[in-house]
Amino acid sequence: MPIELASREFVPKPWGSTNTGRWCNFDQKGERIGEVWFGLVDAAAPQPTLLLKLLFTQAPLSIQVHPGDAFAQSVGLANGKTEAWYVLAAEYESRVALGLKRRISAEDLRSSVIDGTIAELVDWRSTEAGEAILVPAGTIHAIGAGLTIAEVQQRSDTTYRLFDHGRQRELHIEKALAVADAGPPSRHSLPILLTQARTMLVKSPYFVLERLTLPKSSDWWLNTGCESWLLVIAGKVRVGSVEAGVGEAIYIDEDHAKIEAGPDGVNGLLAYARPEPIANLLERPHRAFERRASAIADYRAASASPVRSTVTPS
């Protein structure tokens, strides 16, 4: 189905939270929910290339790393895992870790994993609601306690753990060493205001993540032409005939889709499978009509032009 309200799969985790708050209105019965995976209603349908999640952390996650495409495919996986985070809520002094404080050798990295001192080498820093962070494959990283995060990623569940806070889960030292960049993170990009309604948060070779801010009761056309996911973080929205509120996501795989903001407007995260922002991604209806009418006129004019012969008379 080209446009549908995404299904939700609730995934318990040892670091998960017993309170998912306004993001997931259901009875957890005291269970620690760590992740909510958004997917297609038809589980037998071909899987999209991107995976959208919500993360709830009551304790820190493992220190970990994900493989890139080349290594993943060398061990029989479809692709690697580059991901991006958007912090929806953060408790006081909540932290994330991205990269190491300094570059170290592979042997020093191995030793730090074996003796646990990797926890002192990762570059922890405070974070707050509204921050977006790109985590390229190969980056050593971790997410601390007290956070609610929206994550978009390449569709993969491959994680190599280097440290797990004594939870006795398996570590993956050799594979982690094979894929990890044992140094500081790459330079962090700042959000870019594309229009009054669009802010580009991050971009990667696999996806772009934007924040959409649409005024109350406004109508728009969304022109992606590729797989897209819209997560509502404030207000309500209708895409085509599908409605969604806070904590719900809509899957879109149409060239053009009509978007209607609710009576209080809507803030949403839009992830789409392109390496660069789409120029005319979001248009008001009259602008979209004018652009398409102009394109049709240009096509008709070109079709009516006489074709010059390239045959030389004998």
N, C-alpha and C positions, 0 to 999 in steps of 0.2 A: 504494500500500500504506500503510495508516494508521500502522503501526509498522515501521521497518526500520533495519538497520545502514547508516549513510550511506556512500556511495561517497566516494573521495578522489581529487582531481586535484592533481598536483604541478606547481607553476608556478615555473620558473627565473626569477631576477631578478639584476641586476648587483650588488645589495646583499645577496643571499641568503647562506646559510651552507652550508658543505660538511659540516656535522655537525648533524643534527637531533636527535641524542641519543635519549632514550627515547620521544620523542613520535611518532616515525615509524620503525618498524623495517624498513628496506629499504636496499638497496645504492644509494647515490647516485652511485657511480663518479666522485667528485670534482666533481659538478655542484653549482652554487650554487642550492639550493632556497630561494626567498623566501617562498612561500605554499603552503598546502595548503587547497584549497577542498573543503568537504563538500557533497554533493549527493544527489539521489535516484538509486537504481540504474537506474531507467528514465529515460534521458535525454530521451525523448519525452513524459514526463509534464509536466503544467503545473508551472511553476517556483514554488517557495515565495516568499513575500514577503520573507523574511529570508535572509541569507547568513552562514554561519559559516565562519571561517577560522582557521588557525594561521599566524603570521608568525615567520620566523627571520632575524635581522639580523646580518650580519657586517660591514656598513658602514652608514652612515646613509642613510635614505630621502631622497627629495627633500622640499623644503619645498613644501607643496601646500595645496589647498583643494578642497572638494566643493560642488556646487550644492545648493540647496534645491529643494523640489518645484516651486515656481512657475517658477523659471528653467529647470529641467530640462524641464518640459513645454512651455515657450515655444520650446525648440529641438528639440522632437520626441522627447524622452526620456520614459520612463514615469514616473519619479520621481527625486527627489534622493537624497542619501546622508548620512544621519546614522549615526554609528558609535560603538561603545564598545570599549574595550580592557581586557583583564584580563592583568596581567603574570604570566606563569607562571615565568619565570626571568630574572634580571638579573645581568650581570657587574658587577664593581666600577666605580662611577662611570658606569654607563649612564644615558642621559638621554632625555627626550622634550621636545618643544616644543609649547606650546599657547597660541595667541594671540600678540600683540605686547606688548613691554614698556610701550608707551605708545600712545595713539591718534594716528594721523597722517592727513593728508589723502589723497585718492585720487591726487593728483599726486605726493605724496611717496612713496606706495606704488609707483607706476609707476616713479619714478626709482630706488628701491631695488632693484626687480627688474632693471632694465636694467643698473645698475652692480654688482649682486651684494651690496649692503650689507643686503639683506633678511635675510641670514644672521646679521647682528649685531642685528637688531631683534626677531627672534622670542624668545619667553620660554622659554629652555631651563631645565630643572630635573631634578634626579636622581629616579630612580624605583627601586622595589624589588619583589620578588615579592609578590603578594597585593594590589597596588594596582589599583583599577578607575577608569577615566577615561572620561567621556562627551565625545564630540567632535561637537557639533551641526554640521549643514551650515552652511557659511559661515565656520567657524573655521579660520584659518591654523594649520597644524600640521606636525609632523615626528616621526619615530621614529629614535632614535639606534642606534648599533651595540651588539652584545652582548646583545640582548633576544630572548626568546621570548614571544610575545603571542598570546592568543586574542582574536579580533575578531568581534563580531556587528554587522551593518549592514543597512540597507535594501539590497535586491538592486539593485546598480548597480556598474558598473566605471568610472564617470566621475570622472577626477581631472584637475585643472588645476594644472600645475607652475609654481612661481615661481622655484625655484633647484634645481640638480641636481648640485652638487659637481663640476662640470667633466666630467660624463659625456656631454655632447654630445647629450642627448636634447632633444626639442622642449619649449619653454616655451609656456605658454598665457596670455599676459599680459592680453589684452583680456577673455577669459572669466573669468579669475581676478579681475580688477578689478571685473567686474560682479557677482560673488557674494560677495567677501571682506568680512568685518568687520575693518577695519583698526584693531583696538584690542585691549586685554587680554581674556582669556577671561572667560566668565561664571563666577559663583561655583561652586566645586567642591563637590558634595554628598558627605557621608560615608556609608559603608554603614550600613544600619539592620537590626538584629536583629529579625526578624519572629517567629520561634520558635526553639527550640533547634536545629532542623534547617534553618532557612531564614534567609539573610541577603540582603536586597535590596542589590545593588551599585550599580546605576544604573537610572533609568527615563527614558523619552522618549515623545513622542507615538506612536512606532512600535513600541517593544518595551520589555520589562522584562528585566533580567539579574539572576539570583539565583545565589548559591552554596548548594548543598545539601550537608549533612554528615549522613550517615546511619550509625547505629551498625552494627557487624558483625552480619551475618545477620538484619537486621531487614526486615520487610515493610511496605509502604506502598501507598496509592492516590494516584495523581497525577490531579488533576482540572483540566485546562487548558481543554478545549473549544475549543482553537485550535491553530494551527501552533506547534510547540515543538521545540527542539533541545537535547539533553543531551550535553555533552562531559565525558568522564571525565578527571579530573586526578589522581586517586589511587584505588587499589582497583579493584574490579570491580562490575558491576551487571547485572541482568537486568530488562528492561522487556518485559512480556508474555513472548514466547518468544525475544526477542532479547537476546544477551549482548554486553557491550562492556568493554574494558579501557582502560588509560591511553592517551590520544591518539586514541581512537575516539569516534565520535559516533552518537547514535541520533536519528532523525527520528520525531516523534510527532504524529499528527493524529487523536487519539481524545478523546472526552469524558472517559473514565476509563481509566486504565492501571495495572496492578499493577507495582510496583517492588520488587525484592528486592536488598538490599545483599549484597555478597560476604562471605566469612569475615573479612576485615580491614576491613569497612566500605567506604564510598565517599564521595569528595568529587567533586562535579561542578558544572559551570556549566550552568544552565538558562536559555535565552532563549526568550521566548514573545511572540507578536504581540498584546500588549495595552498600553494606555497606563498602567495602574495594576496594582499587585500583586493577585493573585487571593486572596481571603480564605481559602478552603478548598482551596488548591492541593495541599497534602500532608497526608494523614490516615492514621492507623493504621487497619487494617481494621475493628476493632470500632467506632471512632468513625464511620467512613464508613457502616457498616451501620446504626448507630443513627440517623444523620441522614437516611438514605434511608427507613428505616422510618417515621420521624416525618413526613417529607414525604408519603409514601403515605397515612398515616393522616389527615393534614390534608386531602389531596385527596379521600379517600373521605368524610370528614365534610362537606366542602363540597358534594360531589355529592349527598349524601343530604338536605341541608337543603331544606325546602319553598321553592318559588319564590313570592314574593309577587306578586300581580297588581297591575298599575298601572292597570287599566281601572276607571273609575268607573261604578258601576251606573247605568243610566238610569232 
